[in-house]
Amino acid sequence: MTDATVAASIAFLLQAMTPDADERAAAAQHRASLEEWLKQDLGIVRMRETGSWHHGTAISPTSDVDYFVTMPDVRPETSYTALKALRASLTEGFPECWVWIDRPAVRVTYPSGGPAVEITPAYFRDADDYNIPDPASNGWIQSNPAIHLEYVNDVQHRTDGKAKSLIRLVKIWKAMNKVPVSSFYLEMRAARFTETTTLPIIYDWDLRDFFRGLAEVGLREMNDPTQYGRRIGVGAASSAELVQATHAVDRAARLAGLMREATERDDEAIAVRHLMSLYHLGMQ
């Protein structure tokens, strides 16, 4: 980061961590081959992109490309049956890849590089409603990817095109600090935050307010801001991970506050130092 201002450093960080043309081309190539194989082998009805790449909030190189594949048959009683069949098909069709079940999806990583892929077996219910594997059990939950895309696009419009970058900054913080929480949880938290914050969004100001607010309410399940229905979990796999994530949020709130205080004093050098600490830069 050659420009010693917080604004320039944040702009550099966003540019560096946004998937570039080569990554997008690799993702498109992977999708084409995956879709062709799954139509041939399993007779899938449709393959649709979901998640952060579809929302425009993906970060490089950690964000997977997420897809729903509409399965052709009657939904089995247990979601493991569908996941096992999808894993077997992908293992056969892409023997050079690493393929394993990572609920609610099957994860595919490529030895040649490019973004990893997570494919979720989905059973059509109505319109954009699907049944997909429950991340926490062998059952099923309802999901509607179109609703969350519309919600993120709405807050992007409300904030004059800045909400998605703020969401990216929160996700970059998670990735750089290895915080064990769900990216989707953070995305919905950050998107919900932009509905209540004072406009315009100023990244260092709003990072401070976001992390302070998250520290105050604590890492706990949240209502789906789209009102779709189900609660959105934090994503920590254990109580130890939840404690680790809570400490990370508290630290982020402190550092983001110090960064903003330094900016208000026009002490850009100190502000950038706190920004680098917030994102764990130069500490490896």
LUMKOL-386675 format. One record per residue (C-alpha): z, y, x. Coordinates in steps of 0.05 Angstrom, whole numbers, padded with zeros to 5 digits, always signed. Example, Ala and Ser with C-alpha at 12.3 -4.5 7.8 and 13.67 -1.06 7.14 Angstrom:
BEGIN
+00156-00090+00246+00143-00021+00273
end
This chain:
BEGIN
+00000+00000+00000-00025+00058+00042-00011+00116-00007+00064+00131-00005+00071+00147-00079+00097+00102-00134+00037+00116-00179-00013+00098-00125+00027+00036-00105+00031+00011-00177-00044+00022-00185-00057-00018-00121-00011-00074-00145-00047-00079-00212-00115-00081-00178-00093-00133-00128-00062-00179-00180-00116-00175-00234-00165-00234-00233-00229-00213-00199-00302-00230-00213-00300-00293-00170-00239-00320-00208-00271-00304-00275-00335-00340-00253-00296-00401-00231-00258-00402-00297-00323-00399-00336-00353-00456-00295-00291-00498-00305-00292-00485-00380-00365-00506-00387-00354-00572-00352-00289-00587-00389-00318-00571-00457-00381-00613-00444-00339-00673-00422-00288-00669-00479-00343-00664-00531-00377-00724-00502-00315-00766-00491-00267-00747-00547-00313-00712-00596-00272-00648-00597-00293-00600-00652-00281-00535-00614-00252-00507-00550-00224-00437-00553-00190-00394-00501-00119-00371-00515-00063-00341-00474-00061-00288-00421-00134-00293-00398-00156-00284-00470-00106-00227-00481-00127-00190-00418-00058-00197-00387-00070-00251-00335-00047-00243-00263-00077-00272-00200-00068-00325-00176-00012-00352-00220-00038-00347-00291-00068-00410-00319-00128-00407-00365-00105-00434-00432-00148-00469-00484-00138-00502-00551-00183-00561-00564-00191-00579-00637-00183-00654-00641-00229-00693-00687-00183-00745-00719-00122-00745-00763-00061-00717-00727-00019-00774-00698+00055-00779-00716+00078-00762-00645+00048-00708-00602+00055-00751-00540-00001-00795-00568-00049-00736-00569-00027-00711-00501-00034-00781-00470-00105-00789-00498-00125-00720-00472-00095-00734-00404-00131-00801-00399-00198-00769-00417-00190-00712-00367-00168-00760-00312-00230-00802-00323-00277-00742-00327-00249-00703-00269-00223-00754-00218-00222-00702-00162-00171-00659-00200-00096-00665-00210-00083-00678-00284-00015-00684-00316+00022-00670-00381+00060-00604-00382+00081-00593-00454+00051-00570-00498-00012-00580-00457-00047-00622-00405-00053-00585-00339-00113-00590-00293-00114-00561-00223-00175-00560-00177-00174-00577-00103-00232-00529-00093-00190-00471-00118-00197-00425-00177-00147-00417-00234-00112-00478-00262-00126-00497-00334-00079-00518-00389-00111-00552-00449-00071-00561-00513-00091-00613-00565-00094-00576-00632-00102-00601-00703-00133-00554-00753-00090-00532-00812-00122-00471-00843-00162-00411-00818-00133-00399-00748-00071-00442-00760-00061-00504-00718-00010-00558-00705+00003-00565-00630+00054-00606-00590+00125-00580-00592+00143-00558-00521+00214-00584-00531+00205-00650-00568+00155-00704-00587+00139-00669-00653+00093-00613-00674+00096-00538-00685+00050-00489-00718+00011-00439-00676-00039-00384-00690-00069-00355-00626-00110-00304-00664-00048-00269-00690-00018-00258-00620-00085-00234-00593-00090-00183-00650-00018-00160-00637-00029-00149-00563-00094-00112-00577-00059-00069-00628-00005-00046-00579-00059-00035-00527-00094+00012-00575-00029+00048-00594-00013+00062-00521-00082+00088-00502-00098+00026-00461-00034+00021-00420+00006-00035-00455-00032-00092-00422-00020-00062-00353+00054-00055-00367+00055-00128-00390+00019-00147-00325+00071-00109-00284+00126-00149-00317+00089-00214-00305+00077-00195-00232+00152-00184-00225+00165-00254-00253+00114-00285-00206+00135-00249-00142+00209-00262-00154+00198-00333-00180+00238-00318-00243+00244-00382-00286+00226-00354-00354+00165-00361-00398+00107-00314-00386+00092-00314-00460+00164-00294-00474+00159-00235-00426+00092-00215-00455+00119-00212-00525+00182-00176-00501+00140-00124-00465+00091-00116-00522+00148-00106-00571+00179-00055-00523+00115-00013-00525+00122-00007-00601+00186+00033-00593+00178+00070-00527+00161+00143-00523+00087+00155-00508+00051+00164-00462+00071+00103-00421+00091+00122-00350+00096+00058-00312+00157+00071-00268+00193+00104-00326+00178+00047-00374+00192-00008-00324+00262+00022-00317+00272+00025-00393+00243-00044-00405+00288-00079-00354+00349-00039-00376+00336-00060-00447+00326-00132-00428+00390-00132-00387+00428-00102-00446+00405-00151-00499+00405-00211-00451+00355-00267-00443+00356-00301-00510+00307-00325-00562+00270-00271-00599+00237-00265-00666+00161-00269-00662+00140-00195-00666+00078-00215-00705+00125-00243-00760+00085-00308-00755+00148-00348-00761+00176-00388-00704+00226-00362-00653+00202-00351-00582+00244-00385-00529+00262-00357-00461+00232-00416-00425+00289-00430-00376+00295-00505-00366+00370-00507-00355+00433-00465-00357+00427-00456-00282+00356-00428-00290+00381-00381-00345+00435-00354-00299+00384-00345-00243+00337-00308-00290+00394-00264-00317+00412-00243-00246+00339-00227-00233+00335-00183-00294+00399-00146-00275+00372-00135-00205+00306-00110-00234+00342-00061-00280+00381-00033-00221+00321-00027-00174+00275+00003-00227+00329+00054-00243+00336+00073-00170+00260+00077-00164+00256+00126-00222+00315+00168-00196+00279+00175-00129+00214+00195-00163+00251+00249-00203+00278+00276-00137+00206+00276-00109+00229+00227-00056+00167+00183-00059+00183+00144+00004+00249+00119-00024+00218+00107-00092+00164+00063-00060+00217+00026-00021+00253+00009-00086+00186-00011-00118+00173-00059-00060+00243-00089-00068+00231-00096-00143+00168-00137-00130+00197-00173-00070+00142-00146-00025+00148-00149+00050+00208-00196+00044+00175-00264+00055
end
